[in-house]
Amino acid sequence: MTAASGRIVVTDIRRADADTAAALAEFGSATVHEAMGRTGYAGPRIRPIQQGAAVSGTAITVRVAPGDNLMVHAAIEQAQPGDVIVVAPVTDSAYGFIGELMATQMQTRGVRAYVTSGGVRDTAELRTMGFPVWTAHVSAEGTVKDTAGAVNVPIILDGVAVRPGDVIVADDDGVTVVPRERAAETLDAARTRAAREAANRERYRAGEISMDLNALRPVLADLGVRFVTQAEFERDDD
């Protein structure tokens, strides 16, 4: 079994620093996405099956065949506490790749969450057991275990590259991927952005508005936007 064949399990991956990865959960997918220069967001198709969960952790990546979860079983064995298992079928595949039994294994091993561009099932049970999941599909139809794939290799999650050990930040707004070598700088940028937003929030509460705070009036003027009275608008419309 070789890397060239695509049938491989990498066992000793480099992970982002665990404390840094965990700290990013405080800021959420949207702030982290903005802090990285509006990159890393996996898109609106991958949604949480629960509400109110906010997690971050290091990625165990899994490339699977459509409708086949064999490599997810192999990935669970490689998972460590603080990891997030990220599964990408090679083509869109609306099957329930995991359910309550596989999630029980993950939760016992300290896996923080499961993220997939495929599907899941047993969603009521997953919510009851408090195991967070983000998925593109919910489906009662299960999978087989016949086809080899790969664990801990680079994958594409709905258009976003994920490498083993990258940081996954997931909450009600979706999923953002932070390259492992950018984790520390992204945490600093997220803290700076959050502090700025907190200061702006107080100014809004004091009565200021974003038109002035963000200096948007010159932007509108440069774009040719005019402020007119109702009478002027009606006269111009004649």
ROSE-4610 file (N, C-alpha, C; in Angstrom, 1 decimal, always signed):
// ROSE-4610
residu = [M/M/M/T/T/T/A/A/A/A/A/A/S/S/S/G/G/G/R/R/R/I/I/I/V/V/V/V/V/V/T/T/T/D/D/D/I/I/I/R/R/R/R/R/R/A/A/A/D/D/D/A/A/A/D/D/D/T/T/T/A/A/A/A/A/A/A/A/A/L/L/L/A/A/A/E/E/E/F/F/F/G/G/G/S/S/S/A/A/A/T/T/T/V/V/V/H/H/H/E/E/E/A/A/A/M/M/M/G/G/G/R/R/R/T/T/T/G/G/G/Y/Y/Y/A/A/A/G/G/G/P/P/P/R/R/R/I/I/I/R/R/R/P/P/P/I/I/I/Q/Q/Q/Q/Q/Q/G/G/G/A/A/A/A/A/A/V/V/V/S/S/S/G/G/G/T/T/T/A/A/A/I/I/I/T/T/T/V/V/V/R/R/R/V/V/V/A/A/A/P/P/P/G/G/G/D/D/D/N/N/N/L/L/L/M/M/M/V/V/V/H/H/H/A/A/A/A/A/A/I/I/I/E/E/E/Q/Q/Q/A/A/A/Q/Q/Q/P/P/P/G/G/G/D/D/D/V/V/V/I/I/I/V/V/V/V/V/V/A/A/A/P/P/P/V/V/V/T/T/T/D/D/D/S/S/S/A/A/A/Y/Y/Y/G/G/G/F/F/F/I/I/I/G/G/G/E/E/E/L/L/L/M/M/M/A/A/A/T/T/T/Q/Q/Q/M/M/M/Q/Q/Q/T/T/T/R/R/R/G/G/G/V/V/V/R/R/R/A/A/A/Y/Y/Y/V/V/V/T/T/T/S/S/S/G/G/G/G/G/G/V/V/V/R/R/R/D/D/D/T/T/T/A/A/A/E/E/E/L/L/L/R/R/R/T/T/T/M/M/M/G/G/G/F/F/F/P/P/P/V/V/V/W/W/W/T/T/T/A/A/A/H/H/H/V/V/V/S/S/S/A/A/A/E/E/E/G/G/G/T/T/T/V/V/V/K/K/K/D/D/D/T/T/T/A/A/A/G/G/G/A/A/A/V/V/V/N/N/N/V/V/V/P/P/P/I/I/I/I/I/I/L/L/L/D/D/D/G/G/G/V/V/V/A/A/A/V/V/V/R/R/R/P/P/P/G/G/G/D/D/D/V/V/V/I/I/I/V/V/V/A/A/A/D/D/D/D/D/D/D/D/D/G/G/G/V/V/V/T/T/T/V/V/V/V/V/V/P/P/P/R/R/R/E/E/E/R/R/R/A/A/A/A/A/A/E/E/E/T/T/T/L/L/L/D/D/D/A/A/A/A/A/A/R/R/R/T/T/T/R/R/R/A/A/A/A/A/A/R/R/R/E/E/E/A/A/A/A/A/A/N/N/N/R/R/R/E/E/E/R/R/R/Y/Y/Y/R/R/R/A/A/A/G/G/G/E/E/E/I/I/I/S/S/S/M/M/M/D/D/D/L/L/L/N/N/N/A/A/A/L/L/L/R/R/R/P/P/P/V/V/V/L/L/L/A/A/A/D/D/D/L/L/L/G/G/G/V/V/V/R/R/R/F/F/F/V/V/V/T/T/T/Q/Q/Q/A/A/A/E/E/E/F/F/F/E/E/E/R/R/R/D/D/D/D/D/D/D/D/D]
num = [1/1/1/2/2/2/3/3/3/4/4/4/5/5/5/6/6/6/7/7/7/8/8/8/9/9/9/10/10/10/11/11/11/12/12/12/13/13/13/14/14/14/15/15/15/16/16/16/17/17/17/18/18/18/19/19/19/20/20/20/21/21/21/22/22/22/23/23/23/24/24/24/25/25/25/26/26/26/27/27/27/28/28/28/29/29/29/30/30/30/31/31/31/32/32/32/33/33/33/34/34/34/35/35/35/36/36/36/37/37/37/38/38/38/39/39/39/40/40/40/41/41/41/42/42/42/43/43/43/44/44/44/45/45/45/46/46/46/47/47/47/48/48/48/49/49/49/50/50/50/51/51/51/52/52/52/53/53/53/54/54/54/55/55/55/56/56/56/57/57/57/58/58/58/59/59/59/60/60/60/61/61/61/62/62/62/63/63/63/64/64/64/65/65/65/66/66/66/67/67/67/68/68/68/69/69/69/70/70/70/71/71/71/72/72/72/73/73/73/74/74/74/75/75/75/76/76/76/77/77/77/78/78/78/79/79/79/80/80/80/81/81/81/82/82/82/83/83/83/84/84/84/85/85/85/86/86/86/87/87/87/88/88/88/89/89/89/90/90/90/91/91/91/92/92/92/93/93/93/94/94/94/95/95/95/96/96/96/97/97/97/98/98/98/99/99/99/100/100/100/101/101/101/102/102/102/103/103/103/104/104/104/105/105/105/106/106/106/107/107/107/108/108/108/109/109/109/110/110/110/111/111/111/112/112/112/113/113/113/114/114/114/115/115/115/116/116/116/117/117/117/118/118/118/119/119/119/120/120/120/121/121/121/122/122/122/123/123/123/124/124/124/125/125/125/126/126/126/127/127/127/128/128/128/129/129/129/130/130/130/131/131/131/132/132/132/133/133/133/134/134/134/135/135/135/136/136/136/137/137/137/138/138/138/139/139/139/140/140/140/141/141/141/142/142/142/143/143/143/144/144/144/145/145/145/146/146/146/147/147/147/148/148/148/149/149/149/150/150/150/151/151/151/152/152/152/153/153/153/154/154/154/155/155/155/156/156/156/157/157/157/158/158/158/159/159/159/160/160/160/161/161/161/162/162/162/163/163/163/164/164/164/165/165/165/166/166/166/167/167/167/168/168/168/169/169/169/170/170/170/171/171/171/172/172/172/173/173/173/174/174/174/175/175/175/176/176/176/177/177/177/178/178/178/179/179/179/180/180/180/181/181/181/182/182/182/183/183/183/184/184/184/185/185/185/186/186/186/187/187/187/188/188/188/189/189/189/190/190/190/191/191/191/192/192/192/193/193/193/194/194/194/195/195/195/196/196/196/197/197/197/198/198/198/199/199/199/200/200/200/201/201/201/202/202/202/203/203/203/204/204/204/205/205/205/206/206/206/207/207/207/208/208/208/209/209/209/210/210/210/211/211/211/212/212/212/213/213/213/214/214/214/215/215/215/216/216/216/217/217/217/218/218/218/219/219/219/220/220/220/221/221/221/222/222/222/223/223/223/224/224/224/225/225/225/226/226/226/227/227/227/228/228/228/229/229/229/230/230/230/231/231/231/232/232/232/233/233/233/234/234/234/235/235/235/236/236/236/237/237/237/238/238/238]
x = [+0.9/+0.0/+0.9/+0.7/+1.6/+0.8/+1.4/+0.8/+0.2/+1.0/+0.6/-0.7/-1.0/-2.2/-3.4/-3.2/-4.3/-5.0/-4.4/-4.9/-3.9/-4.1/-3.1/-3.7/-3.1/-3.5/-2.2/-2.1/-0.9/-1.1/-0.2/-0.4/+0.2/+1.2/+1.9/+1.9/+0.7/+0.5/+1.0/+1.4/+1.7/+0.4/+0.2/-1.0/-0.7/-1.6/-1.5/-1.4/-0.8/-0.7/-2.1/-2.2/-3.5/-4.2/-3.4/-4.0/-4.5/-3.7/-4.1/-5.3/-5.3/-6.5/-7.8/-7.7/-8.8/-9.3/-8.4/-8.7/-9.5/-9.4/-10.1/-11.6/-12.1/-13.5/-14.2/-13.6/-14.2/-14.6/-14.0/-14.3/-15.2/-15.4/-16.3/-15.9/-16.6/-16.2/-16.2/-17.2/-17.2/-16.1/-15.8/-14.7/-13.4/-13.2/-11.9/-11.8/-12.9/-12.9/-12.4/-13.0/-12.6/-11.2/-10.8/-9.4/-8.3/-8.7/-7.8/-7.9/-8.5/-8.7/-9.8/-10.8/-12.0/-11.7/-11.0/-10.6/-11.0/-11.0/-11.2/-12.6/-13.6/-15.0/-15.4/-15.9/-16.3/-17.6/-18.3/-19.5/-20.8/-21.9/-23.2/-23.8/-23.3/-23.9/-23.7/-22.6/-22.3/-22.8/-23.9/-24.6/-24.6/-24.8/-24.9/-26.2/-26.2/-27.4/-28.0/-27.2/-27.6/-27.5/-27.9/-27.7/-27.0/-26.1/-25.5/-24.1/-23.7/-22.4/-21.3/-20.2/-19.1/-17.8/-17.1/-15.9/-14.8/-13.6/-12.4/-11.5/-10.8/-9.8/-9.1/-8.1/-7.2/-7.9/-7.6/-8.3/-7.7/-8.5/-8.2/-9.0/-8.3/-8.9/-9.2/-10.3/-10.7/-11.2/-10.7/-11.2/-11.9/-13.2/-13.9/-14.6/-14.9/-15.7/-17.2/-18.0/-19.4/-20.1/-20.8/-21.6/-20.8/-19.6/-18.7/-18.0/-18.2/-17.5/-16.4/-15.8/-14.7/-13.6/-13.2/-12.1/-12.4/-13.7/-14.0/-13.7/-14.0/-13.6/-12.1/-11.3/-9.9/-9.4/-10.2/-9.8/-10.1/-11.1/-11.4/-10.3/-9.6/-8.5/-7.3/-7.2/-6.1/-6.4/-7.6/-8.0/-7.5/-7.2/-6.7/-7.6/-7.6/-8.4/-8.1/-9.2/-9.1/-9.1/-9.2/-9.3/-10.8/-10.9/-12.2/-12.0/-12.9/-12.8/-13.6/-12.8/-13.4/-13.4/-14.6/-14.8/-15.3/-14.6/-14.9/-15.1/-16.3/-16.4/-15.8/-15.3/-14.7/-15.7/-17.0/-18.1/-19.2/-20.1/-21.2/-22.0/-22.2/-22.7/-23.6/-24.9/-25.9/-26.3/-25.4/-25.6/-25.3/-25.8/-25.5/-24.2/-23.1/-21.8/-21.5/-22.1/-22.0/-23.3/-23.5/-24.6/-24.2/-25.1/-24.9/-23.8/-23.7/-22.6/-21.2/-21.0/-19.7/-19.4/-20.4/-20.2/-19.8/-20.4/-20.0/-18.5/-18.0/-16.6/-15.8/-16.2/-15.4/-15.5/-16.7/-16.8/-16.0/-15.9/-15.1/-13.6/-13.2/-11.8/-11.4/-12.4/-12.1/-12.2/-12.8/-13.0/-14.1/-13.8/-14.6/-15.8/-15.7/-16.8/-16.5/-17.6/-17.5/-18.0/-17.2/-17.6/-17.5/-18.5/-18.5/-19.2/-18.7/-19.5/-20.4/-20.3/-21.3/-22.5/-22.9/-24.1/-24.0/-25.0/-25.0/-26.5/-26.6/-28.0/-28.0/-29.1/-29.3/-29.1/-29.6/-29.4/-30.0/-31.1/-31.7/-30.8/-30.3/-29.4/-28.1/-27.6/-26.4/-26.6/-27.7/-28.0/-28.2/-28.8/-29.1/-27.7/-26.8/-25.5/-24.6/-24.9/-24.1/-22.9/-23.0/-21.8/-22.1/-21.3/-21.6/-21.2/-22.1/-21.9/-22.2/-21.4/-21.7/-21.7/-22.7/-22.9/-23.6/-23.4/-24.1/-25.5/-25.6/-26.8/-27.2/-28.5/-29.0/-29.8/-29.4/-30.0/-30.1/-31.2/-31.4/-30.6/-30.3/-29.6/-28.2/-27.8/-26.5/-25.5/-24.3/-23.2/-22.7/-21.8/-21.1/-19.7/-18.9/-17.5/-16.7/-16.6/-16.0/-14.8/-14.7/-13.7/-12.7/-11.5/-10.4/-10.4/-9.8/-9.7/-8.4/-8.4/-7.2/-7.6/-6.7/-6.8/-5.6/-5.8/-4.7/-3.9/-4.6/-4.1/-4.9/-4.3/-5.1/-6.4/-7.5/-8.8/-9.4/-10.5/-11.2/-12.6/-12.9/-14.2/-15.0/-15.9/-16.7/-16.0/-14.8/-14.0/-12.9/-12.8/-11.8/-10.8/-9.5/-8.5/-8.3/-8.3/-8.0/-6.9/-5.9/-4.8/-4.9/-4.3/-4.3/-3.6/-4.2/-3.6/-4.0/-4.7/-5.2/-6.3/-6.7/-7.7/-9.0/-10.0/-11.4/-12.1/-12.8/-13.6/-15.0/-15.9/-17.3/-18.3/-19.4/-20.4/-21.7/-22.7/-24.0/-23.8/-22.8/-22.6/-21.9/-21.4/-20.7/-19.3/-18.5/-17.2/-16.1/-15.0/-13.9/-12.6/-11.8/-10.5/-9.4/-8.5/-7.3/-6.1/-5.3/-4.0/-3.2/-2.7/-2.0/-0.9/-0.1/+1.0/+0.5/-0.8/-1.3/-2.2/-2.2/-3.1/-2.8/-1.5/-1.2/-1.5/-1.1/-1.3/-2.8/-3.6/-5.0/-5.7/-5.2/-5.7/-5.5/-4.3/-4.0/-4.9/-5.1/-5.9/-7.4/-7.8/-9.2/-9.4/-8.4/-8.5/-8.6/-7.8/-7.8/-9.1/-9.6/-10.9/-12.0/-12.0/-13.1/-13.0/-11.8/-11.7/-12.2/-11.9/-12.4/-14.0/-14.5/-16.0/-16.6/-16.0/-16.5/-16.5/-15.5/-15.5/-16.5/-16.7/-17.7/-19.1/-19.3/-20.6/-21.0/-20.1/-20.4/-20.7/-20.0/-20.3/-21.7/-22.1/-23.4/-24.5/-24.2/-25.1/-25.2/-24.2/-24.2/-24.9/-25.3/-26.1/-25.4/-24.1/-23.5/-24.0/-23.8/-24.2/-23.1/-23.2/-22.1/-21.8/-22.7/-22.5/-21.3/-21.3/-20.3/-19.0/-19.3/-18.2/-17.3/-17.9/-17.1/-16.8/-17.1/-16.8/-17.3/-18.6/-19.2/-19.8/-20.0/-20.6/-19.7/-18.4/-17.5/-17.6/-17.7/-17.8/-19.1/-20.2/-21.4/-21.3/-20.7/-20.5/-19.7/-18.6/-17.7/-18.4/-19.4/-20.2/-21.4/-21.5/-22.6/-23.9/-24.0/-25.3/-25.6/-26.9/-27.4/-28.4/-28.4/-29.5/-30.5/-31.7/-32.7/-34.0/-34.8/-36.0/-37.1/-38.2/-39.3/-39.7/-39.8/-40.3/-39.3/-38.0/-37.0/-37.0/-37.2/-37.3/-38.5/-39.7/-40.9/-40.7/-40.0/-39.8/-38.9/-37.8/-36.9/-37.5/-38.5/-39.2/-40.2/-40.6/-41.5/-40.9]
y = [-1.2/+0.0/+1.2/+2.1/+3.3/+4.5/+5.7/+7.0/+7.2/+6.7/+6.9/+6.2/+5.1/+4.4/+5.0/+6.0/+6.6/+5.8/+4.6/+3.7/+3.7/+4.6/+4.8/+5.4/+5.0/+5.6/+6.2/+7.5/+8.2/+8.2/+7.7/+7.5/+8.6/+9.3/+10.2/+11.7/+12.2/+13.5/+14.6/+15.8/+17.0/+17.7/+18.1/+18.8/+20.3/+21.2/+22.5/+22.4/+23.4/+23.4/+23.2/+22.3/+21.9/+23.1/+23.9/+25.0/+26.1/+26.3/+27.3/+26.9/+25.6/+25.1/+25.2/+24.9/+24.9/+26.3/+27.3/+28.7/+29.3/+28.9/+29.5/+29.3/+28.3/+28.1/+29.3/+30.1/+31.2/+32.2/+32.3/+33.4/+33.0/+31.7/+31.2/+31.3/+30.6/+30.4/+31.7/+32.6/+33.9/+34.8/+35.0/+35.9/+35.3/+34.0/+33.4/+33.5/+33.3/+33.5/+34.9/+35.9/+37.3/+37.6/+37.0/+37.2/+36.7/+35.7/+35.1/+35.8/+36.9/+37.6/+37.1/+36.7/+36.1/+34.8/+34.0/+32.7/+31.6/+30.3/+29.1/+28.7/+29.5/+29.1/+28.0/+26.9/+25.7/+25.9/+27.0/+27.3/+27.0/+27.4/+27.3/+26.0/+25.1/+23.7/+22.9/+23.1/+22.2/+22.9/+22.3/+22.9/+22.0/+22.6/+21.9/+21.1/+20.0/+19.3/+19.7/+20.5/+21.0/+22.5/+23.2/+24.6/+24.8/+25.9/+26.3/+25.6/+24.7/+24.1/+24.9/+25.2/+25.9/+25.1/+24.6/+23.7/+24.1/+23.8/+23.8/+22.7/+22.2/+21.1/+20.8/+19.9/+19.5/+18.4/+18.5/+17.7/+16.3/+15.3/+13.9/+13.9/+13.8/+13.9/+12.5/+12.4/+11.1/+11.3/+10.5/+10.5/+9.2/+9.2/+8.0/+7.8/+6.6/+6.3/+6.7/+7.0/+7.3/+6.1/+6.4/+5.3/+4.3/+4.6/+3.6/+4.2/+3.7/+4.3/+3.5/+2.6/+1.8/+2.7/+3.7/+4.5/+5.4/+5.6/+6.3/+5.5/+4.2/+3.3/+3.3/+3.4/+3.4/+4.8/+5.8/+7.2/+7.2/+6.6/+6.7/+6.1/+5.1/+4.5/+5.5/+6.4/+7.3/+8.6/+8.8/+10.0/+10.1/+11.3/+11.6/+12.6/+12.8/+13.8/+15.2/+15.9/+17.3/+17.3/+16.1/+16.0/+16.3/+16.6/+16.7/+15.8/+14.8/+14.0/+14.6/+14.8/+15.5/+14.5/+14.3/+13.2/+13.9/+13.6/+14.1/+12.9/+12.6/+11.6/+12.2/+11.3/+11.8/+12.3/+12.0/+12.6/+12.8/+13.8/+14.0/+12.8/+12.5/+11.2/+11.4/+11.4/+11.7/+10.4/+9.8/+8.6/+8.9/+8.2/+8.3/+7.6/+8.3/+7.6/+7.3/+8.0/+7.7/+7.8/+7.2/+7.3/+7.3/+6.9/+7.0/+6.0/+4.8/+3.9/+4.4/+4.9/+5.4/+6.7/+7.5/+8.7/+8.3/+7.2/+6.8/+6.5/+5.8/+5.5/+6.8/+7.8/+9.0/+9.8/+9.9/+10.6/+10.0/+8.7/+8.0/+8.3/+8.5/+8.8/+10.2/+11.1/+12.5/+13.3/+12.7/+13.5/+14.6/+15.8/+17.0/+17.1/+16.6/+16.8/+16.0/+16.0/+15.3/+16.3/+16.4/+17.3/+16.6/+16.8/+16.0/+16.7/+16.6/+17.0/+15.8/+14.7/+13.6/+13.7/+12.6/+12.7/+11.9/+12.1/+11.4/+10.9/+10.1/+9.7/+9.6/+9.1/+9.1/+10.5/+11.5/+12.8/+13.1/+12.6/+12.8/+12.2/+11.0/+10.4/+11.2/+11.7/+12.5/+13.7/+14.4/+15.6/+15.2/+14.1/+13.7/+13.4/+12.7/+12.4/+13.6/+14.7/+15.9/+15.8/+15.0/+14.9/+15.8/+16.9/+17.9/+17.4/+17.7/+17.2/+18.4/+18.5/+19.4/+18.6/+18.8/+17.9/+18.5/+18.0/+18.5/+17.8/+16.6/+15.8/+15.0/+14.8/+13.9/+12.8/+11.6/+10.5/+9.2/+8.5/+7.3/+6.1/+6.3/+5.3/+5.1/+3.9/+3.7/+3.3/+2.9/+2.7/+1.2/+0.9/-0.4/-0.2/-1.3/-1.2/-2.0/-1.6/-2.4/-1.7/-0.4/+0.3/+1.1/+0.9/+1.6/+3.0/+3.8/+5.2/+5.7/+6.8/+7.3/+8.1/+8.0/+8.7/+9.6/+10.8/+11.8/+12.1/+12.4/+13.0/+14.3/+15.2/+16.4/+16.0/+16.7/+16.5/+17.9/+17.8/+19.1/+18.9/+19.9/+19.9/+21.0/+20.6/+21.6/+22.8/+22.5/+23.6/+24.1/+23.7/+24.2/+23.1/+23.4/+22.4/+22.2/+20.9/+20.6/+19.6/+19.9/+18.9/+18.4/+17.2/+16.6/+17.6/+17.8/+18.7/+20.1/+20.5/+21.9/+22.0/+23.3/+23.6/+23.7/+23.0/+23.2/+24.0/+25.1/+25.9/+25.8/+25.4/+25.1/+25.6/+26.2/+26.7/+26.8/+27.6/+27.7/+28.3/+29.1/+29.7/+28.9/+27.7/+26.8/+26.4/+26.1/+25.6/+26.4/+26.8/+27.4/+26.6/+26.5/+25.7/+26.7/+26.4/+27.3/+26.4/+26.7/+26.0/+25.9/+24.8/+24.6/+25.6/+25.9/+26.9/+28.3/+28.6/+29.9/+30.0/+28.9/+28.9/+30.0/+30.2/+31.2/+32.6/+32.9/+34.3/+34.5/+33.5/+33.6/+33.9/+33.2/+33.4/+34.9/+35.4/+36.8/+37.7/+37.5/+38.3/+38.3/+37.1/+36.9/+37.7/+37.7/+38.4/+39.9/+40.4/+41.8/+42.2/+41.4/+41.7/+41.7/+40.7/+40.6/+41.9/+42.3/+43.5/+44.7/+44.9/+46.0/+46.0/+44.8/+44.6/+45.0/+44.6/+44.9/+46.4/+47.1/+48.6/+49.2/+48.7/+49.3/+49.0/+47.9/+47.5/+48.6/+49.0/+50.0/+51.3/+51.7/+52.9/+52.9/+51.7/+51.6/+51.7/+51.1/+51.2/+52.7/+53.4/+54.9/+55.7/+55.1/+55.9/+56.1/+55.8/+56.0/+55.0/+55.2/+54.3/+54.0/+52.8/+52.3/+53.2/+54.0/+54.9/+55.8/+56.3/+57.2/+56.5/+55.4/+54.7/+54.1/+53.6/+53.0/+53.9/+55.2/+56.2/+55.8/+55.5/+55.0/+56.1/+57.3/+58.3/+58.6/+58.8/+59.0/+57.9/+56.6/+55.5/+55.6/+55.9/+56.1/+57.2/+58.3/+59.5/+59.1/+58.4/+57.9/+57.0/+56.3/+55.4/+56.1/+57.4/+58.1/+58.0/+57.6/+57.4/+58.8/+59.3/+60.6/+60.4/+61.4/+61.4/+62.5/+62.1/+63.1/+63.0/+64.1/+64.1/+63.3/+63.0/+62.4/+63.2/+64.5/+65.4/+65.4/+65.4/+65.3/+64.0/+62.9/+61.6/+61.5/+62.0/+62.0/+62.9/+64.0/+64.9/+64.3/+63.7/+63.0/+61.8/+61.2/+60.0/+60.4/+61.7/+62.1/+62.1]
z = [+0.0/+0.0/+0.0/-1.0/-1.1/-1.2/-0.9/-1.0/-2.4/-3.4/-4.8/-5.1/-4.5/-4.7/-4.1/-3.2/-2.5/-1.4/-1.1/-0.1/+1.0/+2.0/+3.0/+4.3/+5.4/+6.7/+7.3/+7.4/+8.0/+9.5/+10.3/+11.7/+12.6/+12.1/+13.0/+12.5/+12.3/+11.7/+12.6/+12.0/+12.8/+13.0/+14.2/+14.6/+15.0/+14.8/+15.4/+16.9/+17.5/+19.0/+19.6/+20.6/+21.1/+21.8/+22.6/+23.3/+22.3/+21.3/+20.3/+19.6/+19.2/+18.5/+19.3/+20.6/+21.5/+21.7/+21.8/+22.1/+20.9/+19.7/+18.6/+18.7/+19.4/+19.6/+20.1/+21.0/+21.6/+20.6/+19.5/+18.5/+17.4/+17.1/+16.2/+14.7/+13.9/+12.5/+11.7/+12.0/+11.2/+11.5/+12.8/+13.2/+12.8/+12.9/+12.4/+10.9/+10.2/+8.7/+8.4/+9.0/+8.8/+9.2/+10.3/+10.8/+9.9/+9.1/+8.1/+6.8/+6.7/+5.4/+4.6/+5.2/+4.6/+3.8/+4.4/+3.8/+4.7/+4.2/+5.0/+5.3/+5.0/+5.2/+4.3/+4.8/+4.0/+3.3/+3.4/+2.7/+3.4/+2.8/+3.5/+3.5/+2.7/+2.5/+3.8/+4.5/+5.6/+6.9/+7.4/+8.5/+9.8/+10.9/+12.2/+12.3/+12.9/+13.2/+14.5/+15.3/+16.6/+16.6/+17.6/+17.8/+19.1/+19.1/+20.3/+20.6/+19.7/+19.9/+19.2/+19.9/+19.3/+19.7/+18.7/+19.0/+18.0/+18.4/+17.6/+18.0/+17.0/+17.2/+16.0/+16.1/+15.0/+14.2/+12.9/+11.9/+11.7/+11.8/+11.3/+9.9/+8.8/+7.5/+7.0/+6.3/+5.7/+4.3/+3.4/+2.0/+1.8/+1.4/+1.3/+0.0/-0.4/-1.6/-1.3/-2.3/-2.1/-1.5/-0.4/+0.2/+0.9/+1.3/+2.0/+3.1/+4.3/+5.5/+6.1/+5.3/+5.8/+6.4/+5.7/+6.2/+7.4/+7.6/+8.9/+10.1/+10.0/+11.0/+11.3/+10.2/+10.4/+11.0/+10.7/+11.2/+12.7/+13.2/+14.6/+15.4/+14.9/+15.6/+15.7/+14.7/+14.7/+15.6/+16.0/+16.7/+18.1/+18.5/+19.8/+20.4/+21.7/+22.4/+21.8/+21.5/+20.9/+19.4/+18.7/+17.3/+16.8/+15.5/+14.8/+13.6/+13.4/+12.3/+11.1/+10.0/+8.8/+7.6/+7.1/+6.1/+4.8/+3.7/+2.4/+1.4/+1.0/-0.1/-1.4/-2.3/-3.5/-4.5/-4.4/-5.1/-4.1/-4.4/-3.4/-3.1/-1.8/-1.4/-0.2/-0.5/+0.6/+1.3/+1.9/+2.8/+4.2/+5.1/+6.5/+6.9/+6.7/+6.9/+8.4/+9.3/+10.7/+11.4/+12.5/+13.4/+14.8/+15.7/+17.1/+17.6/+17.0/+17.4/+17.1/+15.9/+15.6/+16.4/+16.6/+17.4/+18.8/+19.3/+20.7/+20.8/+19.8/+19.8/+19.8/+18.9/+18.8/+20.1/+20.7/+21.9/+23.0/+23.1/+24.1/+23.9/+22.7/+22.4/+22.5/+22.9/+23.1/+21.8/+20.8/+19.5/+19.8/+19.4/+19.7/+18.8/+17.5/+16.6/+15.3/+14.5/+13.2/+12.2/+11.1/+10.0/+8.7/+7.8/+6.6/+5.4/+4.2/+3.0/+2.5/+3.3/+3.0/+3.9/+4.5/+5.3/+6.6/+7.5/+8.8/+9.0/+10.0/+10.4/+12.0/+12.5/+14.0/+14.6/+13.9/+14.4/+15.8/+16.0/+17.4/+18.4/+18.2/+19.2/+19.4/+18.2/+18.3/+19.1/+19.0/+19.8/+21.3/+21.5/+22.9/+23.6/+22.9/+23.5/+23.5/+22.9/+22.9/+22.1/+21.0/+20.1/+18.9/+18.7/+17.6/+16.3/+15.3/+13.9/+13.0/+11.9/+10.8/+9.5/+8.7/+7.6/+6.4/+5.2/+4.1/+3.9/+4.5/+4.2/+5.5/+5.7/+6.7/+6.0/+6.2/+5.5/+6.3/+6.2/+6.9/+6.2/+5.0/+4.2/+4.6/+5.0/+5.5/+4.4/+4.8/+3.9/+4.0/+3.1/+3.1/+3.5/+3.6/+4.0/+3.1/+1.8/+0.8/+0.1/+0.2/-0.7/+0.1/-0.3/+0.4/+0.0/+1.0/+0.8/+1.5/+2.2/+2.8/+4.1/+5.1/+6.3/+6.5/+6.9/+7.2/+5.9/+4.9/+3.7/+3.4/+2.5/+2.2/+1.5/+1.9/+1.3/+0.9/+0.2/-0.1/+0.5/+1.4/+2.1/+1.4/+0.5/-0.2/-0.7/-1.4/-2.0/-1.2/+0.1/+1.0/+1.3/+1.1/+1.4/+2.9/+3.3/+4.7/+4.8/+5.6/+5.8/+7.2/+7.4/+8.7/+9.7/+10.8/+11.8/+11.7/+10.6/+10.5/+11.6/+11.9/+12.9/+12.3/+12.8/+12.4/+13.5/+13.0/+13.9/+13.4/+14.3/+13.9/+14.9/+14.4/+15.3/+14.5/+15.0/+14.3/+12.9/+12.7/+11.4/+10.3/+10.8/+9.8/+10.2/+9.3/+9.5/+8.8/+9.6/+9.0/+9.3/+8.3/+8.4/+8.5/+9.5/+9.7/+9.5/+8.5/+8.3/+9.5/+9.8/+11.1/+11.3/+10.3/+10.5/+10.7/+10.5/+10.7/+12.0/+12.7/+13.9/+14.9/+15.2/+16.3/+15.8/+14.6/+14.0/+13.9/+13.5/+13.4/+14.8/+15.8/+17.1/+17.6/+17.3/+17.6/+16.9/+15.6/+14.7/+15.2/+15.6/+16.1/+17.4/+18.3/+19.5/+19.2/+18.3/+17.9/+17.4/+16.5/+15.9/+16.9/+17.8/+18.8/+19.7/+20.1/+20.9/+20.2/+18.9/+18.2/+18.1/+17.9/+17.8/+19.1/+20.2/+21.5/+21.8/+21.3/+21.5/+20.6/+19.4/+18.5/+19.0/+19.7/+20.2/+21.3/+22.1/+23.1/+22.5/+21.4/+20.7/+20.1/+19.5/+19.0/+20.1/+21.2/+22.4/+22.9/+22.6/+23.0/+22.0/+20.9/+19.9/+18.6/+18.4/+17.1/+16.1/+14.9/+13.8/+12.9/+12.2/+11.4/+10.2/+9.7/+8.6/+9.0/+10.2/+10.7/+11.2/+12.0/+12.6/+11.6/+10.5/+9.4/+8.2/+8.4/+7.4/+6.0/+6.0/+4.8/+3.9/+4.4/+3.6/+2.4/+2.6/+1.4/+0.4/+0.9/+0.0/-0.9/-0.3/-1.0/-2.0/-1.6/-2.5/-3.7/-3.5/-4.6/-5.6/-5.0/-5.9/-6.6/-6.3/-7.0/-6.3/-5.1/-4.4/-3.8/-4.1/-3.7/-2.6/-1.7/-0.7/-1.1/-1.3/-1.8/-1.0/-1.0/-0.3/-1.1/-0.5/-1.2/-2.4/-2.2/-3.3/-4.4/-4.1/-5.2/-5.9/-5.2/-5.8/-6.8/-6.3/-7.1/-8.4/-8.2/-9.3/-10.3/-9.8/-10.7/-11.5/-10.8/-11.4/-12.5/-12.6/-13.6/-15.0]
